[in-house]
Amino acid sequence: MTLDEAYLSRPELAVARHLQRAGRWDLALAHLSALPAPATAAGTTDQPGASDPLRAALTAEIAVDRFLWQLGDHTPALAAIAVLGDTPLATLLTGQLAYWGRLFSLDLPGLDADPVETFAHVLDAPELGGWPIFWHAVATDNLRGDSEAATAGYRKVRQWARDNGDVLLESYASRHLATGDDTVPLFRLSVQQRAAAGARPQLAAAQNTLADALGDTPEAAELRALVAYTAEELGISWLRRDPSENS
């Protein structure tokens, strides 16, 4: 994922980024598609989005994000990634689709590569910040069962996020580093961090995880009601039908 600053520096892209964080993916994509095309030299035949790489990158991120939460048709996401060409972001986003496909046993043609290896190729891409480290860790954890290597990755992610003020990324590290006596406190922290980031889908996922940890309590019941409300409103299919441990 491209660092927020790249998008927030342009007001017309910042609108779409905030809509994405709110789980309004269709509105975000509609906003981006309605923006005027950048001026190009006469006679050029640029691929759609090629003359505005940042806009193309955000479009691809949102298209992939929508699929990861709603599990609809993945072909729009693939099409948006294709515009990016051979870039680190394209690799990261392709890996996300492949990982989600394996995690949920989905039939996703064109996404047969090993996600762990895919993420490994972009671990040092500076424009992606700590996100490739997180995705590599979670894929290593859930697809290969190597919790020791994954934990080292989560710790590295948390440090990067703290050093760079990425509260949303830190929320993912908090959630995955929760063990033993730290489980509920870190799950609560992840909820608070996602709320602070204005990331509504991620907030619902964290609330769901916290509810599972709390067991049969009034607070857990209240959290599950909130999760159900958000999942229904935003069309988060996998959260609505089968609460996941892997968000």
ROSE-4610 file (N, C-alpha, C; in Angstrom, 1 decimal, always signed):
// ROSE-4610
residu = [M/M/M/T/T/T/L/L/L/D/D/D/E/E/E/A/A/A/Y/Y/Y/L/L/L/S/S/S/R/R/R/P/P/P/E/E/E/L/L/L/A/A/A/V/V/V/A/A/A/R/R/R/H/H/H/L/L/L/Q/Q/Q/R/R/R/A/A/A/G/G/G/R/R/R/W/W/W/D/D/D/L/L/L/A/A/A/L/L/L/A/A/A/H/H/H/L/L/L/S/S/S/A/A/A/L/L/L/P/P/P/A/A/A/P/P/P/A/A/A/T/T/T/A/A/A/A/A/A/G/G/G/T/T/T/T/T/T/D/D/D/Q/Q/Q/P/P/P/G/G/G/A/A/A/S/S/S/D/D/D/P/P/P/L/L/L/R/R/R/A/A/A/A/A/A/L/L/L/T/T/T/A/A/A/E/E/E/I/I/I/A/A/A/V/V/V/D/D/D/R/R/R/F/F/F/L/L/L/W/W/W/Q/Q/Q/L/L/L/G/G/G/D/D/D/H/H/H/T/T/T/P/P/P/A/A/A/L/L/L/A/A/A/A/A/A/I/I/I/A/A/A/V/V/V/L/L/L/G/G/G/D/D/D/T/T/T/P/P/P/L/L/L/A/A/A/T/T/T/L/L/L/L/L/L/T/T/T/G/G/G/Q/Q/Q/L/L/L/A/A/A/Y/Y/Y/W/W/W/G/G/G/R/R/R/L/L/L/F/F/F/S/S/S/L/L/L/D/D/D/L/L/L/P/P/P/G/G/G/L/L/L/D/D/D/A/A/A/D/D/D/P/P/P/V/V/V/E/E/E/T/T/T/F/F/F/A/A/A/H/H/H/V/V/V/L/L/L/D/D/D/A/A/A/P/P/P/E/E/E/L/L/L/G/G/G/G/G/G/W/W/W/P/P/P/I/I/I/F/F/F/W/W/W/H/H/H/A/A/A/V/V/V/A/A/A/T/T/T/D/D/D/N/N/N/L/L/L/R/R/R/G/G/G/D/D/D/S/S/S/E/E/E/A/A/A/A/A/A/T/T/T/A/A/A/G/G/G/Y/Y/Y/R/R/R/K/K/K/V/V/V/R/R/R/Q/Q/Q/W/W/W/A/A/A/R/R/R/D/D/D/N/N/N/G/G/G/D/D/D/V/V/V/L/L/L/L/L/L/E/E/E/S/S/S/Y/Y/Y/A/A/A/S/S/S/R/R/R/H/H/H/L/L/L/A/A/A/T/T/T/G/G/G/D/D/D/D/D/D/T/T/T/V/V/V/P/P/P/L/L/L/F/F/F/R/R/R/L/L/L/S/S/S/V/V/V/Q/Q/Q/Q/Q/Q/R/R/R/A/A/A/A/A/A/A/A/A/G/G/G/A/A/A/R/R/R/P/P/P/Q/Q/Q/L/L/L/A/A/A/A/A/A/A/A/A/Q/Q/Q/N/N/N/T/T/T/L/L/L/A/A/A/D/D/D/A/A/A/L/L/L/G/G/G/D/D/D/T/T/T/P/P/P/E/E/E/A/A/A/A/A/A/E/E/E/L/L/L/R/R/R/A/A/A/L/L/L/V/V/V/A/A/A/Y/Y/Y/T/T/T/A/A/A/E/E/E/E/E/E/L/L/L/G/G/G/I/I/I/S/S/S/W/W/W/L/L/L/R/R/R/R/R/R/D/D/D/P/P/P/S/S/S/E/E/E/N/N/N/S/S/S]
num = [1/1/1/2/2/2/3/3/3/4/4/4/5/5/5/6/6/6/7/7/7/8/8/8/9/9/9/10/10/10/11/11/11/12/12/12/13/13/13/14/14/14/15/15/15/16/16/16/17/17/17/18/18/18/19/19/19/20/20/20/21/21/21/22/22/22/23/23/23/24/24/24/25/25/25/26/26/26/27/27/27/28/28/28/29/29/29/30/30/30/31/31/31/32/32/32/33/33/33/34/34/34/35/35/35/36/36/36/37/37/37/38/38/38/39/39/39/40/40/40/41/41/41/42/42/42/43/43/43/44/44/44/45/45/45/46/46/46/47/47/47/48/48/48/49/49/49/50/50/50/51/51/51/52/52/52/53/53/53/54/54/54/55/55/55/56/56/56/57/57/57/58/58/58/59/59/59/60/60/60/61/61/61/62/62/62/63/63/63/64/64/64/65/65/65/66/66/66/67/67/67/68/68/68/69/69/69/70/70/70/71/71/71/72/72/72/73/73/73/74/74/74/75/75/75/76/76/76/77/77/77/78/78/78/79/79/79/80/80/80/81/81/81/82/82/82/83/83/83/84/84/84/85/85/85/86/86/86/87/87/87/88/88/88/89/89/89/90/90/90/91/91/91/92/92/92/93/93/93/94/94/94/95/95/95/96/96/96/97/97/97/98/98/98/99/99/99/100/100/100/101/101/101/102/102/102/103/103/103/104/104/104/105/105/105/106/106/106/107/107/107/108/108/108/109/109/109/110/110/110/111/111/111/112/112/112/113/113/113/114/114/114/115/115/115/116/116/116/117/117/117/118/118/118/119/119/119/120/120/120/121/121/121/122/122/122/123/123/123/124/124/124/125/125/125/126/126/126/127/127/127/128/128/128/129/129/129/130/130/130/131/131/131/132/132/132/133/133/133/134/134/134/135/135/135/136/136/136/137/137/137/138/138/138/139/139/139/140/140/140/141/141/141/142/142/142/143/143/143/144/144/144/145/145/145/146/146/146/147/147/147/148/148/148/149/149/149/150/150/150/151/151/151/152/152/152/153/153/153/154/154/154/155/155/155/156/156/156/157/157/157/158/158/158/159/159/159/160/160/160/161/161/161/162/162/162/163/163/163/164/164/164/165/165/165/166/166/166/167/167/167/168/168/168/169/169/169/170/170/170/171/171/171/172/172/172/173/173/173/174/174/174/175/175/175/176/176/176/177/177/177/178/178/178/179/179/179/180/180/180/181/181/181/182/182/182/183/183/183/184/184/184/185/185/185/186/186/186/187/187/187/188/188/188/189/189/189/190/190/190/191/191/191/192/192/192/193/193/193/194/194/194/195/195/195/196/196/196/197/197/197/198/198/198/199/199/199/200/200/200/201/201/201/202/202/202/203/203/203/204/204/204/205/205/205/206/206/206/207/207/207/208/208/208/209/209/209/210/210/210/211/211/211/212/212/212/213/213/213/214/214/214/215/215/215/216/216/216/217/217/217/218/218/218/219/219/219/220/220/220/221/221/221/222/222/222/223/223/223/224/224/224/225/225/225/226/226/226/227/227/227/228/228/228/229/229/229/230/230/230/231/231/231/232/232/232/233/233/233/234/234/234/235/235/235/236/236/236/237/237/237/238/238/238/239/239/239/240/240/240/241/241/241/242/242/242/243/243/243/244/244/244/245/245/245/246/246/246/247/247/247]
x = [+0.8/+0.0/+0.9/+0.5/+1.3/+1.0/+2.1/+1.9/+0.9/+0.1/-1.0/-0.6/+0.6/+1.0/+1.0/+1.3/+1.3/+0.0/-1.1/-2.4/-3.0/-2.7/-3.3/-2.7/-1.6/-1.0/-1.8/-2.7/-3.5/-5.0/-5.7/-7.0/-8.0/-7.9/-8.9/-8.6/-7.4/-7.1/-7.4/-7.2/-7.5/-9.0/-9.9/-11.3/-11.5/-10.9/-11.1/-10.4/-9.3/-8.6/-9.5/-10.1/-11.0/-12.2/-12.8/-13.9/-13.5/-12.3/-11.8/-11.8/-11.2/-11.1/-12.5/-13.5/-14.8/-15.6/-14.9/-15.6/-16.5/-16.4/-17.3/-16.5/-16.1/-15.3/-15.9/-17.2/-17.8/-17.8/-18.1/-18.1/-16.6/-15.7/-14.3/-13.9/-14.2/-13.8/-14.6/-15.9/-16.6/-16.0/-15.6/-15.0/-13.7/-12.9/-11.7/-11.9/-12.9/-13.2/-13.8/-14.4/-15.0/-14.0/-12.8/-11.8/-11.4/-11.1/-10.7/-9.4/-9.3/-8.0/-6.9/-5.7/-4.6/-4.3/-3.8/-3.5/-2.3/-2.4/-1.3/-0.9/+0.2/+0.7/-0.2/-0.4/-1.3/-0.8/-1.7/-1.4/-0.9/-0.8/-0.3/-1.5/-1.1/-2.1/-1.8/-1.7/-1.4/-2.4/-2.0/-2.9/-3.6/-4.9/-5.7/-4.9/-4.8/-4.1/-2.6/-2.0/-0.6/+0.0/-0.8/-0.4/-0.6/-1.2/-1.3/-1.1/+0.2/+0.5/-0.1/-0.2/-0.6/-2.1/-2.9/-4.3/-4.5/-3.7/-3.9/-3.5/-2.5/-2.2/-3.3/-3.9/-5.0/-6.2/-6.5/-7.6/-7.4/-6.2/-5.9/-6.0/-5.5/-5.6/-7.0/-7.8/-9.2/-10.0/-9.7/-10.3/-10.0/-8.7/-8.3/-8.9/-8.9/-9.4/-10.9/-11.6/-13.0/-13.2/-12.4/-12.5/-12.2/-11.1/-10.7/-11.8/-12.6/-13.7/-15.0/-15.3/-16.6/-16.6/-15.4/-15.3/-16.3/-16.3/-17.1/-16.2/-16.4/-15.7/-14.3/-13.3/-11.9/-11.3/-12.0/-11.5/-11.3/-12.2/-11.9/-10.6/-10.3/-9.0/-7.8/-7.9/-6.8/-6.6/-7.7/-7.6/-6.9/-7.3/-6.7/-5.2/-4.8/-3.4/-2.6/-3.2/-2.5/-2.1/-2.8/-2.5/-1.1/-0.8/+0.4/+1.7/+1.6/+2.8/+3.6/+4.8/+5.7/+6.3/+5.5/+5.8/+5.7/+6.4/+6.3/+4.8/+4.1/+2.7/+1.9/+2.1/+1.4/+1.7/+2.9/+3.3/+2.6/+2.6/+2.0/+0.5/-0.2/-1.6/-2.0/-1.2/-1.4/-1.2/-0.2/+0.0/-1.2/-1.8/-2.9/-4.1/-4.4/-5.5/-5.2/-4.0/-3.6/-3.7/-3.3/-3.3/-4.8/-5.6/-7.0/-7.7/-7.3/-7.9/-7.5/-6.3/-5.9/-6.5/-6.6/-7.1/-8.6/-9.4/-10.8/-11.1/-10.1/-10.3/-11.1/-10.8/-11.5/-10.9/-11.7/-11.2/-10.9/-9.7/-9.3/-8.3/-8.8/-7.9/-6.9/-5.6/-4.6/-3.8/-4.2/-3.5/-3.0/-2.1/-1.5/-0.2/+0.4/+1.7/+1.7/+2.8/+2.8/+2.9/+1.9/+1.8/+3.1/+3.6/+4.7/+5.9/+6.1/+7.2/+7.0/+5.7/+5.4/+5.7/+5.2/+5.5/+7.0/+7.7/+9.2/+9.9/+9.3/+10.0/+9.9/+9.0/+8.9/+9.1/+9.7/+10.0/+10.7/+11.6/+12.4/+12.0/+10.8/+10.3/+10.0/+10.7/+10.5/+9.1/+8.6/+7.3/+6.1/+6.4/+5.3/+5.4/+6.4/+6.6/+6.7/+6.0/+6.0/+5.0/+4.1/+3.0/+3.5/+4.5/+4.9/+5.4/+6.0/+6.5/+5.3/+4.2/+3.1/+2.5/+2.3/+1.6/+2.5/+3.8/+4.7/+4.6/+4.5/+4.4/+3.1/+2.0/+0.7/+0.5/+1.1/+1.0/+1.9/+3.0/+3.9/+3.2/+2.5/+1.8/+0.6/-0.2/-1.5/-1.4/-0.4/-0.3/+0.8/+1.8/+2.9/+3.0/+2.2/+2.2/+3.5/+4.3/+5.6/+5.4/+4.9/+4.5/+5.8/+6.9/+8.1/+8.6/+8.6/+9.1/+8.0/+6.8/+5.7/+5.8/+6.0/+6.1/+7.2/+8.4/+9.5/+9.1/+8.3/+7.8/+6.8/+5.9/+4.9/+5.7/+6.7/+7.4/+8.2/+8.7/+9.3/+8.3/+7.2/+6.1/+5.7/+5.5/+5.1/+6.1/+7.4/+8.4/+8.4/+8.3/+8.3/+7.1/+5.9/+4.7/+4.8/+5.4/+5.6/+6.6/+7.7/+8.7/+8.1/+7.1/+6.6/+5.2/+4.6/+3.3/+2.2/+2.3/+1.3/+0.4/-0.6/-1.5/-2.3/-2.7/-3.4/-2.6/-1.4/-0.5/-0.1/+0.1/+0.4/-0.8/-2.0/-3.2/-3.1/-2.6/-2.5/-1.4/-0.3/+0.7/+0.2/-0.5/-1.1/-2.0/-2.8/-3.7/-3.0/-1.9/-1.2/-0.2/+0.2/+1.1/+0.4/-0.9/-1.7/-1.7/-1.0/-0.9/-0.9/-1.3/-1.3/-2.1/-1.5/-2.1/-2.3/-1.5/-1.6/-2.7/-3.4/-4.4/-5.5/-6.3/-7.4/-6.9/-5.8/-5.3/-4.9/-4.2/-3.8/-4.9/-5.9/-7.1/-7.8/-7.9/-8.5/-7.7/-6.4/-5.6/-5.8/-5.9/-6.1/-7.4/-8.5/-9.8/-9.6/-8.9/-8.8/-7.9/-6.9/-6.0/-6.8/-7.6/-8.3/-9.4/-10.0/-10.9/-10.2/-9.0/-8.3/-7.9/-7.7/-7.3/-8.5/-9.7/-10.9/-11.2/-10.7/-10.8/-12.0/-13.1/-14.3/-14.4/-14.0/-14.0/-13.1/-11.9/-10.9/-11.3/-12.0/-12.5/-13.5/-14.4/-15.4/-14.7/-13.6/-12.9/-12.2/-11.7/-11.0/-12.0/-13.2/-14.3/-14.7/-14.8/-15.2/-14.2/-12.9/-11.8/-11.9/-12.1/-12.2/-13.4/-14.5/-15.7/-15.4/-14.7/-14.4/-13.5/-12.6/-11.7/-12.4/-13.5/-14.2/-15.2/-15.6/-16.5/-17.9/-18.6/-20.1/-20.2/-20.1/-20.2/-21.1/-21.7/-22.5/-21.7/-20.5/-19.7/-19.5/-19.2/-19.0/-20.3/-21.4/-22.7/-22.9/-22.6/-22.7/-21.7/-20.5/-19.6/-20.1/-20.6/-21.1/-22.2/-23.1/-24.2/-23.6/-22.6/-22.0/-21.3/-20.7/-20.0/-21.0/-22.2/-23.2/-23.8/-23.9/-24.4/-23.5/-22.2/-21.2/-21.1/-21.0/-20.9/-22.0/-23.2/-24.4/-24.4/-24.0/-24.1/-23.0/-21.8/-20.7/-20.6/-21.4/-21.3/-20.1/-19.6/-18.4/-18.9/-18.8/-19.4/-18.8/-17.5/-16.8/-17.0/-17.0/-17.2/-18.7/-19.6/-21.0/-21.3/-20.7/-21.1/-20.2/-18.9/-18.0/-16.9/-17.1/-16.0/-14.6/-13.7/-12.4/-11.3/-10.4/-9.3/-8.1/-8.3/-7.1/-7.1/-7.9/-7.9/-6.9]
y = [-1.2/+0.0/+1.2/+2.2/+3.4/+4.2/+4.9/+5.7/+6.8/+7.0/+8.0/+9.3/+9.8/+11.1/+11.4/+10.3/+10.5/+10.9/+10.4/+10.6/+11.9/+12.1/+13.2/+14.5/+14.5/+15.7/+16.3/+15.5/+16.0/+15.9/+17.0/+17.0/+16.1/+16.0/+15.2/+13.7/+13.3/+12.0/+11.7/+12.7/+12.6/+12.2/+12.8/+12.4/+10.9/+10.4/+8.9/+8.1/+8.5/+7.8/+7.7/+8.8/+8.9/+8.0/+8.0/+7.2/+5.7/+5.4/+4.0/+3.6/+4.5/+4.2/+4.0/+4.7/+4.5/+3.3/+2.6/+1.4/+1.7/+2.9/+3.4/+3.2/+2.0/+1.7/+2.2/+1.9/+2.3/+3.8/+4.5/+6.0/+6.5/+5.8/+6.3/+6.0/+4.9/+4.6/+5.5/+5.8/+6.7/+8.1/+8.5/+9.8/+9.9/+8.9/+8.9/+8.8/+8.0/+7.9/+9.2/+10.0/+11.3/+12.4/+12.2/+13.3/+13.6/+14.8/+15.1/+14.4/+13.9/+13.3/+14.3/+13.9/+14.9/+15.2/+16.4/+16.8/+16.0/+15.6/+14.8/+15.5/+15.2/+15.7/+15.2/+16.0/+15.7/+14.4/+13.5/+12.3/+11.2/+11.4/+10.3/+9.3/+8.1/+7.0/+6.3/+7.1/+6.6/+5.5/+4.5/+3.5/+4.3/+3.9/+4.6/+4.7/+5.9/+6.0/+6.2/+5.9/+5.9/+7.3/+8.3/+9.7/+10.3/+9.5/+10.0/+8.7/+8.4/+7.1/+7.1/+8.2/+8.2/+7.9/+8.5/+8.2/+6.7/+6.2/+4.8/+3.9/+4.3/+3.5/+3.4/+4.6/+4.6/+3.9/+4.0/+3.2/+1.7/+1.2/-0.2/-0.6/+0.2/-0.1/-0.2/+0.7/+0.7/-0.5/-0.8/-2.0/-3.3/-3.4/-4.6/-4.6/-3.5/-3.4/-3.8/-3.3/-3.7/-5.2/-5.8/-7.3/-8.0/-7.6/-8.2/-8.2/-7.2/-7.1/-7.7/-7.5/-7.9/-9.3/-9.7/-11.0/-11.1/-10.1/-10.1/-10.5/-9.9/-10.2/-9.6/-10.5/-10.0/-9.4/-9.5/-9.1/-7.6/-6.7/-5.3/-5.0/-5.7/-5.5/-5.8/-7.0/-7.4/-6.3/-5.8/-4.8/-3.6/-3.1/-1.9/-2.2/-3.3/-3.7/-3.6/-4.1/-4.2/-2.9/-1.8/-0.5/+0.0/-0.6/-0.2/-0.7/-1.7/-2.3/-3.1/-3.2/-4.0/-3.1/-2.8/-2.0/-2.7/-2.2/-2.9/-2.9/-1.8/-1.8/-2.9/-3.1/-4.1/-5.5/-5.7/-7.0/-7.2/-6.1/-6.2/-6.5/-5.8/-6.0/-7.3/-7.8/-9.1/-10.2/-10.0/-10.9/-10.9/-9.8/-9.7/-10.5/-10.4/-11.1/-12.6/-13.0/-14.4/-15.0/-14.2/-14.6/-14.8/-13.8/-13.9/-15.1/-15.4/-16.5/-17.8/-18.0/-19.2/-19.3/-18.1/-18.1/-18.6/-18.1/-18.5/-19.6/-20.2/-21.3/-20.8/-19.7/-19.1/-19.6/-19.6/-19.9/-18.6/-18.2/-16.9/-17.2/-17.4/-17.6/-16.5/-16.9/-15.9/-15.5/-16.2/-15.8/-17.1/-17.8/-19.0/-18.9/-17.8/-17.6/-17.8/-18.2/-18.3/-16.9/-16.5/-15.2/-14.9/-15.8/-15.6/-15.1/-15.8/-15.5/-14.1/-13.9/-12.6/-11.5/-11.5/-10.4/-10.3/-11.4/-11.3/-10.4/-10.4/-9.6/-8.1/-7.6/-6.2/-5.7/-6.5/-6.2/-4.9/-4.6/-3.4/-2.2/-2.3/-1.2/+0.0/+1.1/+2.2/+2.9/+2.9/+3.6/+2.8/+1.6/+0.8/+0.7/+1.3/+1.4/+0.0/-0.2/-1.4/-2.4/-2.1/-3.0/-4.3/-4.3/-5.7/-6.6/-6.0/-6.8/-7.4/-6.6/-7.2/-8.3/-8.1/-9.1/-10.4/-10.2/-11.3/-12.1/-11.4/-12.1/-12.8/-12.2/-12.8/-14.0/-13.9/-15.1/-16.2/-15.9/-16.9/-17.6/-16.8/-17.3/-18.2/-17.7/-18.4/-19.5/-19.3/-20.3/-21.3/-20.9/-21.9/-22.3/-21.7/-22.1/-21.8/-20.9/-20.5/-19.3/-19.5/-18.4/-17.7/-18.4/-17.7/-16.7/-17.0/-16.1/-14.9/-15.3/-14.3/-13.3/-13.8/-12.9/-11.9/-12.4/-11.4/-10.4/-10.7/-9.8/-8.8/-9.3/-8.4/-7.4/-7.8/-6.9/-5.8/-6.2/-5.3/-4.3/-4.8/-3.9/-2.9/-3.4/-2.4/-1.3/-1.7/-0.7/+0.3/-0.2/+0.7/+1.7/+1.1/+1.9/+3.0/+2.6/+3.6/+4.7/+4.3/+5.3/+6.2/+5.8/+6.6/+7.1/+6.8/+7.4/+6.8/+5.5/+4.8/+4.0/+4.7/+4.0/+2.9/+2.9/+1.8/+0.5/+0.7/-0.4/-1.0/-0.1/-0.5/-1.3/-1.0/-1.7/-3.2/-3.4/-4.8/-5.5/-4.9/-5.5/-5.8/-4.8/-5.0/-6.3/-6.4/-7.5/-8.9/-8.9/-10.2/-10.5/-9.5/-9.8/-10.1/-10.2/-10.4/-11.9/-12.1/-13.5/-13.4/-14.5/-14.7/-13.6/-13.0/-12.0/-10.7/-10.5/-9.3/-9.4/-10.5/-10.7/-9.6/-9.5/-8.6/-7.1/-6.8/-5.4/-5.0/-5.9/-5.6/-5.6/-6.4/-6.4/-5.1/-4.6/-3.3/-2.2/-2.3/-1.2/-1.2/-2.4/-2.4/-1.8/-2.0/-1.4/+0.2/+0.6/+2.1/+2.7/+2.0/+2.5/+2.6/+1.6/+1.6/+2.7/+2.9/+4.0/+5.4/+5.5/+6.7/+7.0/+5.9/+6.0/+6.2/+6.2/+6.3/+5.2/+4.0/+2.8/+1.9/+2.2/+1.5/+0.0/-0.5/-2.0/-2.6/-2.1/-2.7/-2.6/-1.5/-1.4/-2.5/-2.8/-3.9/-5.2/-5.5/-6.7/-6.8/-5.7/-5.7/-5.9/-5.3/-5.4/-6.9/-7.5/-8.9/-9.8/-9.6/-10.3/-10.1/-8.9/-8.6/-9.3/-9.3/-10.0/-11.5/-12.1/-13.5/-13.8/-12.8/-13.0/-12.8/-12.0/-11.7/-12.8/-13.6/-14.7/-14.2/-15.0/-14.7/-13.6/-12.4/-11.2/-10.2/-9.3/-8.2/-7.3/-7.1/-6.2/-6.9/-8.3/-9.0/-9.0/-9.1/-9.1/-7.7/-6.6/-5.3/-5.1/-5.6/-5.6/-6.3/-7.5/-8.3/-7.6/-6.9/-6.2/-5.1/-4.4/-3.3/-3.9/-5.0/-5.7/-6.1/-6.6/-7.1/-5.9/-4.8/-3.5/-3.0/-3.0/-2.5/-3.4/-4.7/-5.7/-5.7/-5.5/-5.4/-4.1/-3.0/-1.7/-1.6/-2.2/-2.1/-3.3/-4.3/-5.5/-6.3/-6.4/-7.2/-8.7/-9.4/-10.7/-11.7/-11.8/-12.8/-12.5/-11.2/-10.9/-11.1/-11.0/-11.2/-12.6/-13.5/-14.9/-15.8/-15.4/-16.2/-15.4/-14.9/-14.1/-14.7/-13.9/-14.4/-14.1/-14.9/-14.7/-14.0/-13.7/-13.4/-12.0/-11.1/-9.7/-8.8]
z = [+0.0/+0.0/+0.0/-0.8/-0.9/+0.4/+0.8/+2.1/+1.9/+2.9/+2.9/+2.4/+2.8/+2.4/+0.9/+0.2/-1.3/-1.8/-1.2/-1.7/-1.0/+0.3/+1.0/+0.6/-0.1/-0.6/-1.8/-2.4/-3.5/-3.0/-2.9/-2.3/-3.0/-4.4/-5.1/-4.9/-4.5/-4.2/-2.7/-1.9/-0.4/-0.2/-1.0/-0.9/-1.0/-2.1/-2.3/-1.2/-0.7/+0.3/+1.6/+1.9/+3.1/+2.9/+1.7/+1.4/+1.5/+1.0/+1.2/+2.6/+3.5/+4.9/+5.5/+5.0/+5.5/+5.0/+4.1/+3.5/+2.4/+1.8/+0.7/-0.6/-0.9/-2.1/-3.4/-3.6/-4.9/-5.1/-4.0/-4.1/-4.3/-3.7/-3.9/-5.4/-5.9/-7.3/-8.3/-8.0/-8.8/-8.8/-7.7/-7.6/-8.4/-8.3/-9.1/-10.6/-11.0/-12.4/-13.0/-12.1/-12.6/-12.7/-12.2/-12.2/-13.6/-14.0/-15.3/-15.6/-16.9/-17.3/-17.4/-16.9/-17.0/-18.5/-18.7/-20.1/-20.6/-21.8/-22.4/-23.8/-24.2/-25.5/-26.6/-27.6/-28.7/-29.4/-29.7/-30.4/-29.5/-28.2/-27.4/-27.1/-26.8/-26.6/-25.3/-24.3/-22.9/-22.5/-21.9/-21.2/-20.1/-19.9/-18.9/-17.5/-17.0/-15.7/-15.8/-17.0/-17.1/-17.0/-17.4/-17.3/-15.9/-15.0/-13.6/-12.7/-12.5/-11.8/-10.4/-9.7/-8.4/-8.3/-9.3/-9.4/-9.7/-10.6/-11.0/-9.8/-9.0/-7.8/-6.8/-6.6/-5.6/-6.1/-7.4/-8.0/-7.8/-8.0/-7.8/-6.4/-5.5/-4.0/-3.6/-4.0/-3.6/-4.2/-5.5/-6.1/-5.4/-5.0/-4.3/-2.9/-2.2/-0.9/-0.9/-1.9/-2.0/-2.1/-2.9/-3.1/-1.8/-1.1/+0.1/+1.2/+1.2/+2.2/+1.7/+0.5/+0.0/-0.7/-1.2/-1.9/-3.1/-3.9/-5.1/-6.3/-7.4/-8.6/-8.5/-8.7/-8.6/-9.9/-11.0/-12.2/-12.3/-11.7/-11.7/-11.0/-9.9/-9.2/-10.0/-10.7/-11.6/-12.7/-13.3/-14.4/-13.9/-12.6/-12.1/-11.8/-11.3/-11.1/-12.4/-13.5/-14.7/-15.2/-14.9/-15.3/-14.7/-13.5/-12.8/-13.4/-14.3/-14.9/-13.9/-14.1/-13.3/-12.2/-11.2/-10.0/-8.7/-7.7/-6.4/-5.9/-6.1/-5.7/-6.4/-7.7/-8.4/-7.8/-7.5/-6.9/-5.5/-4.7/-3.4/-3.5/-4.4/-4.5/-5.1/-6.0/-6.6/-5.5/-4.7/-3.6/-2.6/-2.3/-1.4/-2.0/-3.3/-3.9/-3.8/-4.1/-4.0/-2.6/-1.6/-0.2/+0.2/-0.1/+0.3/-0.4/-1.6/-2.3/-1.7/-1.2/-0.5/+0.9/+1.5/+2.9/+2.9/+1.9/+1.8/+0.8/+0.3/-0.7/-1.9/-2.4/-3.6/-4.9/-5.9/-7.3/-8.0/-8.0/-8.6/-9.7/-10.9/-12.1/-12.2/-12.5/-12.7/-11.5/-10.4/-9.1/-8.4/-9.1/-8.7/-7.9/-8.0/-7.3/-5.8/-5.2/-3.8/-3.1/-2.3/-1.8/-0.9/-0.2/+0.7/-0.2/-1.3/-2.2/-2.9/-3.2/-3.9/-3.0/-1.7/-0.8/-0.5/-0.5/-0.3/-1.3/-2.5/-3.6/-3.3/-2.5/-2.3/-0.8/-0.1/+1.4/+1.5/+0.6/+0.8/-0.1/-0.6/-1.5/-0.6/-0.7/+0.3/+0.1/-1.1/-1.3/-0.7/-0.2/+0.4/+1.9/+2.4/+3.9/+4.5/+5.6/+6.3/+5.9/+5.0/+4.6/+4.0/+3.1/+2.6/+3.8/+4.8/+5.9/+6.6/+6.8/+7.4/+6.6/+5.3/+4.5/+4.4/+4.3/+4.3/+5.6/+6.7/+8.0/+8.2/+7.8/+8.0/+7.0/+5.8/+4.9/+5.4/+6.0/+6.5/+7.7/+8.5/+9.7/+9.2/+8.4/+8.1/+7.0/+6.1/+5.0/+5.2/+6.0/+6.2/+7.7/+8.6/+10.0/+10.7/+10.2/+10.8/+11.7/+12.9/+13.8/+14.3/+14.5/+15.0/+14.0/+12.7/+11.7/+11.5/+11.7/+11.5/+12.7/+13.9/+15.0/+14.9/+14.4/+14.1/+13.1/+12.1/+11.2/+11.8/+12.6/+13.3/+14.2/+14.8/+15.7/+14.9/+13.7/+12.8/+12.3/+12.0/+11.5/+12.5/+13.8/+14.8/+15.0/+15.0/+15.2/+14.0/+12.8/+11.6/+11.8/+12.1/+12.2/+13.3/+14.4/+15.5/+15.1/+14.4/+14.0/+12.9/+12.2/+11.0/+11.2/+12.4/+12.7/+11.9/+11.5/+10.8/+11.7/+12.3/+13.3/+12.8/+11.5/+11.0/+10.9/+10.4/+10.3/+11.7/+12.6/+14.0/+14.6/+14.2/+14.7/+14.2/+13.1/+12.6/+13.4/+13.7/+14.5/+15.9/+16.5/+17.8/+17.8/+16.9/+16.8/+16.7/+15.9/+15.7/+16.7/+17.5/+18.6/+19.9/+19.9/+21.1/+21.5/+22.6/+23.2/+24.7/+25.3/+26.8/+27.4/+28.5/+29.3/+28.5/+27.4/+26.6/+25.5/+25.5/+24.4/+24.4/+25.4/+25.4/+25.4/+26.2/+26.1/+24.7/+24.0/+22.6/+21.6/+21.8/+21.0/+21.2/+22.4/+22.7/+22.0/+22.1/+21.5/+20.0/+19.4/+17.9/+17.6/+18.4/+18.1/+18.2/+19.2/+19.4/+18.3/+17.9/+16.8/+15.5/+15.2/+13.9/+13.9/+15.1/+15.2/+15.0/+15.6/+15.4/+13.9/+13.2/+11.8/+10.9/+11.5/+10.7/+9.7/+10.1/+9.2/+9.6/+9.1/+9.6/+9.3/+8.1/+8.0/+8.9/+9.0/+9.9/+11.4/+11.7/+13.1/+13.4/+12.4/+12.7/+12.8/+12.1/+12.2/+13.6/+14.0/+15.3/+16.5/+16.3/+17.3/+17.4/+16.2/+16.2/+16.9/+16.6/+17.3/+18.8/+19.2/+20.7/+21.3/+20.6/+21.1/+21.3/+20.4/+20.5/+21.7/+22.0/+23.1/+24.5/+24.5/+25.7/+26.1/+25.1/+25.4/+25.6/+26.4/+26.6/+27.7/+27.2/+28.2/+27.5/+28.3/+27.7/+26.7/+27.1/+26.2/+24.8/+24.9/+23.6/+22.8/+23.4/+22.7/+22.0/+22.7/+22.1/+21.0/+21.1/+20.0/+18.8/+19.0/+17.9/+17.2/+17.9/+17.3/+16.4/+16.9/+16.1/+14.8/+15.0/+13.9/+12.8/+13.3/+12.3/+11.6/+12.3/+11.6/+10.6/+10.9/+9.9/+8.8/+9.0/+8.0/+7.0/+7.5/+6.6/+5.8/+6.4/+5.7/+4.7/+4.9/+4.0/+3.1/+3.3/+2.5/+2.7/+3.9/+4.3/+4.4/+3.3/+3.3/+4.2/+4.3/+5.1/+6.6/+6.9/+8.3/+8.8/+7.8/+8.1/+8.3/+7.5/+7.5/+8.4/+8.5/+9.2/+9.9/+11.1/+11.7/+11.6/+11.2/+10.9/+11.9/+12.1/+13.0/+12.3/+11.0/+10.2/+9.7/+10.2/+9.7/+10.4]
